[in-house]
Structures are given as structure tokens and as C-alpha cells.
């Protein structure tokens, strides 16, 4: 089926490309239909109906925790596999990528994420970077990926780039998750750099509003004090978004405050928290840490166990022991308890207590919070 790409600024429709040939604005992938949430899928792919792409490559991205920190709701995107929101977009990009080789530019966070997902699909990746611009953590993360080759010097054109419509289609699931977990918020604060993250979140909430599922919250763009606004930020401001400037010292203070409470964010990412602190009923999107950590394989195993548990629980109530038995030895009882704890914290499952003779037992069931008609 032909892709439905549209320019949100001028309305131009296209079959391919990343930028509108009419006005130069980023193109977005239109959803094929109304959002239908697959409650058995413990990743962002539970929204495949509105992403417009079938699940292909997944490392357990999405469904990141929404927790209160100092009275402010924080959407912690550092919990994604490579440590940033980029994984949402990379999962969709990799799922639709059809070649066996891919050339990528070096861009902090994005390239590590895209290379990781393309490698997981078996694609050979060539990254082109200027050695003077290479961030050490990202360089090492790329260097240890077996299917990645690093080339010094600029090249192009590239096969995969930041801001591709399919990338934005994955990132917009942040809005879907906030809607599913919090139901209603007054405002969402997003760190502003190029503006693509803010655009994707805006489009996600706009779609929810068009479907009659939720009223779109006010978008607040947390920007460096004195920094020029990108064309995306200017357009979003015309659509009602508010730009809030953050002093560098305030951003660092916010990052320290979050770190002391278990949320590790760069100052750029922490700007959203600094802004949300002065907003009523706000959610701060904390986009990532920049800290690279191993263990993707373990995360995949954990995500698969959670998915199996949700399948087993579909339409019934069961104890952890009954779930373990139904798995037929595919996991330890301890692993089942751990997976259930994670699913409960993310509101995928809920539990209650039942009396069994003189004993009290805990039974689990799929949460109804994500049902939408």
C-alpha cells in the first residue's frame, strides 16, 4: 500500500521523501485508521494500528514509566534500550528498511539508536563522522557493534536520516502512552532543539483529539535562553505551543535534582522538568541520559516474557503460580514475579486478593485502563 505522507504545514501529500517539496517542512506519516490498543503487547507496538507499520524490529522500546518526581509527572525516556526516545523512531525505521546495507550520518543519540536497530535486523551499517565531532560514549557504542563500520569524513546522501516520516511515526507514541497512562493532563513540556521531537508529540496528541479520545494538552517547548527558534518551533508556536526559555544553570540544577531521585537526564533533557515545575498538571518528557548501557539481549528476553504473560492472562484472572505453570517451564517462578511487578508498575496488569480457605491469595488480570472504544 502506498505510503500516505503529508505536510502538516501546507497540506501537501506525497508518496515518498522526508521534506515537503512545496514548502520544505518535515513530512509526517498519516495513520491508516483510528487508534486501537493491543493490550497484550508490552511495547510501543501496542499502537501499530495508528503507527501505520507492522511490528518488525523490536528491542522492547516504549512503554517507559510515567512517575511523579517532586510532584511532577515525568515520562522517563532514558528507559528505552539505548537510553533515549530515539529508539521509538529507530524501531519503525528499521522495520520498514528493505536493504542489506545502510549509510548513516553521525548524530548524537540518533546514530547509536538507528545503528543498533538496523544491526538487530541484520543490516550492515556504515557510519560517517567527523572525528572532531564524535561524542566518546556514542563512538564506543558504535565501535562495539559487530555489523557497524565507522568512516571518518563527510559523505552522503544517506539511507537513513533523523526526521524521516517513519521515524516521527514511532516517536509520536510518546503522546499515546501519556494519554493511556494519565488519561488527562493540562500541559506537556518537551525539550526543544531541532523541534522534531516536539512535532511528533504534537501530532500524536492532535490525532487523539481528532479521534475524539482526548483533548490535546498545551504543548510547552523548553528552550535554551537566547537560542534561535527553528522553523518547526515557530510553526508550533503559531499552533498554540508556548516557548519557555531556560537558563543553563537552571537546567543543570534540574538535572541534579532528577539524578538524586533516580532519573538521569542531560541538562538539555532536564529543561523540560524545569519548565513543568511551574506548570499546573504538567508532564515533563525527559528524553534520555546519553549514558550507554549493555544488556539489550536481556531486555528483549524480559519483554518477551511480559508479552507471553499478557497473552496468558487475556480474559481471565490467575495467580503468579498458575501463570508460571501455563508457561510450561519457559521462565522461573521468580522471573514471573519480576515480570508481573514490572507490568503492574506500568499499569498493564492489576491485581486483587481472594480468600482461599484461610489463606489470602493474589490474583492478576489485564488492566482495563487501556481500553478505548
PyMOL commands that set and color helices and strands:
alter all, ss='L'
color gray80, all
select helices_A, chain A and resi 44-51+77-79+86-96+110-120+131-133+136-143+165-171+173-182+196-210+231-238+248-259+267-276+296-313+320-327+333-345
alter helices_A, ss='H'
color red, helices_A
select strands_A, chain A and resi 5-7+13-14+27-29+66-69+72-76+101-105+124-129+148-152+187-191+218-224+242-246+282-286+349-356+359-366
alter strands_A, ss='S'
color yellow, strands_A
deselect
rebuild
show_as cartoon
